[in-house]
Amino acid sequence: MTSYSDPSRPAGADPAALADTPDEALRRSLGVARRRFLSTCTAVAAGAVAAPVLGAAPALAHGRDHGHGHGHDHGRGQVLVPPHKRGIILYTVRDATARDPLASDLPSGFREVFKQLARHGYRQVEFAGYNQHANAPGGASLESVQGARLLRSWLDEYGLRAQGNHGFIPSSWPLTAEDKDTFKKHLEIANILGMDHMGTGGDPTGSSYRADWDVAADKWNALGEIARREGVKLYTHNHDSAYGFLLDRGPLDDQGRPTRSSGSRKLEYFLKVTDPRLVWLEMDIFWAHVAQYKFHTYTAPDGSTRRNVFDPAGLVTRYNKRYPLFHAKDGVVDTTNGMGWDMVPFGTGDIDYTTFFSRVGLSNYRNPMVEDDNSPSATDPAQSLREAKISYDNMAALRRRRG
């Protein structure tokens, strides 16, 4: 298996850095596929910079109020998340996009939700699919070229930028013709929406064995090359198990699989065996902290128990621009639930986001997306959008510590 051993190479040495050039930014602002752009453009001259929206003071949580967490240094000082980088994955407000506008006065469907999120101050969104309530403008499914153009018009209307999608990653390998065509359709949608990135909410594989991660790496390298040709960075997401230890050493079981570990974590190995020009990662910071709590010892090849505490920010700094996106998801410590953390709105928990964002740096490159799986409520239909406002205000208030 090929190992890619230069994770910290400067963007200038990486062909994927094309996505950061002025011409590429213009292409995305127009929602034009790269091939068409390159074949038709002989000159580039344009640009309009949206005025920044200053964040308000941190809000108090309603309903699920755990107070403000440790490490949230609100006040004067250097802003840790610039206004244009404050985003949210729409999964957090999935009940609002799925709500029937004919049965509620609350924001319903993509257009009204975009409007409300823009009022809150958000400037970026990450999609979690393109479905909404059938009675919302555009109908139930906007997973088409026509639907993407409609979504793009609403994003532009409210000053929002699409930065990614948890969408279609082919299940077949080798790729079937049908899966390849569907994947290319999603890349076309991504280009219309102006996305730099397209990905998934799952892990590359649920396996603990190196052989399966090698297969996943081959598949993702191939998909990443297809995406790169369309000017899109392909990314995968993580849950806690993906930062558990890889089984790659020691005695074999009765199926010929290794039973012990070298101490390498699964996604860390994946980073080493995927091409840094083709495959990117979105760290879900909450689930990374769950992994830190759960996976701190492993059985070494000699049968001894070794300790290795996971450092999420340390991994990001080692692989630097391989991590363009985050899920900014907060939690309060809970050592009784088997995970170590309970999910809460951003800025109301115990995860030290001031330290995390200070350590990983590159604030004008990274794209933190607020996420809270538990925001939608069966008894309080206004909760998810209300908590989206709480999370925005708390993200906007983060400042680098002095001294």
C-alpha positions in Angstrom: 0.0 0.0 0.0 1.4 3.4 -1.0 2.1 5.7 2.0 1.9 9.4 1.5 4.4 10.8 4.0 4.4 14.6 3.5 1.2 15.8 5.3 2.5 19.3 6.0 3.5 20.3 2.4 2.6 23.9 1.6 -0.5 24.5 -0.5 1.7 25.9 -3.3 3.1 22.4 -3.9 -0.3 20.8 -4.1 -2.4 20.8 -7.3 -5.5 20.7 -5.1 -4.6 24.2 -4.0 -6.1 25.4 -7.3 -9.3 25.7 -5.3 -7.8 28.6 -3.5 -6.9 30.7 -6.6 -8.8 33.8 -7.7 -10.0 32.2 -10.9 -11.3 29.2 -9.0 -13.2 31.5 -6.6 -14.8 33.3 -9.5 -15.8 30.0 -11.1 -17.5 28.9 -7.9 -19.2 32.2 -7.5 -20.8 31.7 -10.9 -21.7 28.1 -10.2 -19.9 26.9 -13.4 -18.2 23.5 -13.8 -14.4 23.7 -14.1 -14.2 22.3 -17.6 -16.8 24.7 -19.0 -15.2 27.6 -17.1 -11.7 26.9 -18.5 -13.0 26.4 -22.0 -15.0 29.5 -22.2 -13.2 32.1 -20.1 -10.4 34.1 -21.7 -10.4 36.8 -19.0 -11.5 37.1 -15.4 -12.6 40.3 -13.8 -15.1 40.4 -11.1 -15.6 40.5 -7.3 -17.7 41.6 -4.5 -16.9 41.1 -0.9 -19.8 40.8 1.5 -19.6 43.0 4.6 -18.8 41.0 7.7 -21.5 40.5 10.2 -20.3 41.0 13.7 -21.3 38.4 16.3 -23.5 39.3 19.2 -22.7 38.5 22.9 -23.0 34.8 23.9 -26.6 33.7 24.4 -27.9 31.5 27.2 -29.2 28.1 26.2 -33.0 27.5 26.5 -34.5 24.1 27.3 -31.2 22.2 27.4 -29.2 24.8 29.4 -26.0 23.5 30.7 -24.4 27.0 31.2 -21.3 28.2 29.4 -18.5 25.6 29.2 -15.0 25.7 30.3 -12.5 27.1 27.7 -15.0 29.5 26.0 -13.1 32.7 26.4 -15.7 35.4 25.6 -14.7 39.0 25.4 -12.0 41.2 23.8 -9.1 39.7 21.8 -8.5 38.1 18.4 -11.6 36.5 16.9 -11.0 32.7 16.5 -13.7 32.1 13.9 -14.0 34.9 11.3 -17.5 36.0 10.4 -17.3 34.6 6.9 -16.3 31.1 8.2 -19.2 30.6 10.7 -21.3 27.8 9.4 -23.9 25.2 10.3 -24.8 21.8 8.9 -28.4 21.7 8.0 -28.8 18.4 9.7 -29.0 20.5 12.9 -32.2 22.1 11.7 -33.5 19.1 9.7 -37.0 19.3 11.4 -37.3 22.9 10.0 -36.4 22.0 6.4 -38.8 19.0 6.7 -41.7 21.1 8.2 -44.9 21.6 6.3 -45.2 25.4 5.6 -49.0 25.0 5.3 -49.3 23.7 8.9 -46.9 26.0 10.7 -45.9 29.7 11.0 -42.4 28.7 11.8 -39.7 28.8 9.1 -40.2 25.7 6.9 -38.3 24.4 3.9 -34.9 25.4 2.6 -35.7 29.0 1.6 -37.2 30.1 4.9 -34.5 28.3 6.9 -31.8 30.0 4.9 -33.4 33.3 5.6 -33.6 32.6 9.3 -30.0 31.3 9.5 -28.8 34.4 7.7 -30.6 36.5 10.3 -28.8 34.7 13.0 -25.5 35.7 11.4 -24.4 32.5 9.6 -22.6 32.9 6.3 -22.0 29.2 5.4 -24.1 26.0 5.3 -23.3 22.4 4.8 -26.0 20.3 3.3 -27.2 16.9 4.6 -29.0 16.0 1.4 -31.4 18.0 -0.7 -34.8 16.9 0.5 -37.4 19.1 2.2 -41.2 19.1 2.7 -43.2 18.6 -0.4 -45.2 21.8 0.2 -42.1 24.0 0.4 -41.1 26.0 -2.7 -39.4 23.7 -5.2 -41.1 20.5 -3.9 -39.8 17.6 -1.9 -36.5 16.8 -3.7 -34.0 19.4 -5.0 -31.4 16.7 -5.9 -31.1 17.7 -9.5 -29.5 20.3 -11.7 -32.8 22.3 -11.7 -33.1 22.0 -7.9 -29.5 23.0 -7.3 -30.0 26.2 -9.4 -33.0 27.0 -7.2 -31.1 26.3 -4.0 -28.2 28.5 -5.3 -30.6 31.4 -6.0 -31.8 31.2 -2.4 -28.3 31.0 -1.0 -27.3 34.0 -3.0 -30.4 35.9 -2.0 -29.5 35.5 1.7 -25.8 35.9 1.5 -25.0 32.3 2.3 -22.3 30.0 0.8 -22.6 26.2 0.5 -19.4 24.7 1.7 -20.1 20.9 1.6 -22.7 18.1 1.6 -23.2 14.8 3.4 -24.4 13.0 0.3 -23.8 10.2 -2.1 -20.6 8.1 -1.8 -20.9 5.0 -4.0 -21.3 1.7 -2.1 -19.8 -0.3 -5.0 -16.1 -1.1 -5.5 -15.0 -1.4 -8.2 -17.4 1.3 -9.2 -20.4 0.3 -11.2 -21.3 2.5 -14.2 -24.5 3.6 -12.4 -22.8 4.6 -9.2 -20.1 6.5 -11.2 -22.8 8.4 -13.1 -24.7 9.3 -9.9 -21.5 10.4 -8.2 -20.7 12.7 -11.2 -24.3 14.1 -11.0 -23.6 15.1 -7.3 -20.4 16.7 -8.4 -22.3 18.8 -10.9 -24.8 19.8 -8.2 -21.9 20.7 -6.0 -20.4 23.0 -8.7 -23.8 24.7 -9.3 -24.0 25.3 -5.5 -20.5 26.7 -5.5 -19.1 24.2 -3.1 -15.4 23.7 -2.6 -16.1 20.3 -0.9 -18.3 17.3 -1.1 -18.4 14.4 1.3 -20.2 12.0 3.6 -21.4 11.8 7.2 -20.1 8.3 7.5 -16.7 6.7 8.0 -14.8 5.2 5.1 -15.3 1.8 6.6 -16.7 0.4 9.8 -13.9 -2.2 10.0 -11.0 -2.4 12.5 -8.7 -4.3 10.1 -6.0 -2.8 8.0 -6.8 -4.8 4.9 -10.3 -3.2 4.8 -8.9 0.3 5.3 -6.5 -0.4 2.4 -9.5 -1.2 0.2 -11.3 2.0 1.4 -8.2 4.0 0.6 -8.0 2.7 -3.0 -11.7 3.5 -3.4 -11.4 7.0 -1.9 -8.3 7.8 -4.0 -10.3 6.9 -7.1 -13.3 8.9 -6.1 -11.1 11.8 -5.1 -9.5 11.9 -8.5 -12.9 12.1 -10.2 -13.9 14.9 -7.8 -10.6 16.7 -8.4 -11.1 16.8 -12.1 -14.4 18.7 -11.4 -12.7 21.1 -9.0 -14.2 19.6 -5.8 -12.4 18.3 -2.7 -13.8 15.0 -1.5 -14.0 14.6 2.3 -15.0 12.0 4.8 -16.3 12.5 8.3 -15.8 10.6 11.5 -17.6 9.1 14.4 -15.8 7.9 17.5 -14.9 4.4 16.3 -12.9 5.8 13.3 -10.4 7.1 15.8 -10.1 3.8 17.6 -7.0 1.6 17.2 -6.3 -0.3 14.0 -5.9 -4.1 14.2 -2.7 -4.6 12.2 -0.3 -6.7 14.2 0.1 -9.8 16.4 -1.4 -13.3 16.3 -4.1 -14.0 13.7 -7.6 -15.2 14.6 -9.3 -18.2 13.0 -10.2 -16.1 10.0 -6.6 -15.0 9.5 -7.2 -11.4 10.8 -4.8 -9.6 13.1 -5.8 -9.3 16.8 -3.4 -6.7 18.0 -2.3 -3.1 17.2 0.7 -1.1 16.3 -0.9 1.8 18.1 -2.0 3.5 14.9 -5.6 4.9 14.8 -7.8 4.0 11.9 -8.3 7.4 10.3 -4.7 8.3 11.1 -3.7 5.3 9.0 -6.2 6.3 6.3 -4.6 9.7 6.1 -1.2 8.0 5.5 -2.5 5.8 2.7 -4.7 8.3 0.8 -3.3 10.9 -1.6 -3.3 14.3 0.1 -4.2 15.8 -3.3 -7.3 13.8 -3.5 -8.8 13.0 -0.1 -9.7 15.4 2.8 -11.2 15.1 6.2 -13.9 16.8 8.3 -13.2 16.2 11.9 -16.4 15.9 14.1 -14.8 17.4 17.2 -17.4 16.0 19.6 -17.0 12.4 18.3 -13.2 12.9 18.4 -13.5 13.7 22.1 -15.6 10.6 22.6 -12.8 8.6 21.0 -10.3 10.3 23.3 -12.5 9.0 26.3 -13.1 5.5 24.9 -9.9 4.5 23.1 -6.8 5.2 25.3 -5.3 1.8 25.6 -4.5 -1.0 23.1 -2.9 -4.4 23.0 0.6 -4.2 21.5 2.1 -7.0 19.3 3.9 -8.4 22.3 0.6 -8.7 24.2 1.3 -5.8 26.6 -1.2 -3.1 27.2 -0.1 0.3 26.0 -1.5 3.7 26.7 -2.0 6.3 24.0 -4.4 9.2 24.7 -5.8 10.7 21.5 -5.1 14.4 20.9 -7.7 15.6 18.3 -6.1 19.1 17.8 -2.6 17.5 17.6 -3.7 15.3 14.7 -5.2 18.2 12.8 -2.0 20.2 13.2 0.1 17.3 11.9 -2.0 16.9 8.8 -2.8 20.6 8.5 -4.7 21.4 5.3 -6.1 17.8 5.1 -8.7 19.1 7.5 -10.6 21.9 5.8 -13.9 21.3 7.7 -15.0 20.7 11.2 -18.2 19.8 13.0 -18.3 22.2 15.9 -20.4 20.1 18.2 -20.2 20.6 22.0 -20.7 18.3 25.0 -20.8 18.2 28.7 -18.8 15.6 30.6 -20.8 12.5 31.5 -18.8 9.4 32.6 -22.0 7.3 33.1 -23.1 7.0 29.5 -20.2 5.0 28.0 -19.2 7.9 25.8 -17.8 10.4 28.3 -19.9 13.2 26.8 -23.5 14.4 26.3 -24.2 16.6 23.3 -25.4 20.2 23.9 -25.6 23.4 21.8 -22.3 24.9 20.9 -20.7 27.0 23.6 -22.8 25.6 26.4 -20.6 22.6 27.1 -17.2 21.6 28.4 -15.1 21.0 25.2 -12.4 23.6 25.2 -13.0 25.2 21.8 -10.9 28.3 22.6 -7.8 26.0 23.0 -8.8 23.8 20.0 -9.2 26.6 17.5 -6.1 28.4 18.8 -4.0 25.2 18.3 -5.2 24.3 14.9 -5.0 27.8 13.4 -5.6 28.6 9.7 -8.8 30.4 10.7 -9.3 31.7 7.1 -8.9 28.2 5.7 -10.9 26.0 8.0 -14.7 25.8 8.0 -16.3 25.0 11.3 -19.9 23.9 11.0 -22.1 24.0 14.0 -23.9 20.7 14.6 -26.2 19.4 17.3 -27.9 16.0 16.6 -30.3 16.6 19.4 -31.6 20.1 18.5 -34.8 19.0 16.8 -37.5 18.4 19.4 -40.8 16.5 19.1 -42.3 18.8 21.8 -40.7 22.1 21.0 -40.7 22.7 17.2 -38.9 26.1 17.5 -36.0 24.6 19.5 -33.6 23.7 16.6 -33.5 27.2 15.1 -33.4 28.8 18.5 -30.4 26.7 19.5 -28.8 27.5 16.1 -28.9 31.1 17.2 -27.4 30.3 20.6 -24.6 28.3 18.9 -23.8 31.1 16.4 -23.6 33.7 19.1 -21.2 31.5 21.2 -19.0 30.8 18.2 -18.9 34.5 17.2 -17.8 35.3 20.8 -14.8 33.0 20.9 -11.5 34.9 21.4 -7.9 33.8 21.6 -6.7 34.0 25.2 -4.2 36.7 26.1 -0.8 36.1 27.7 
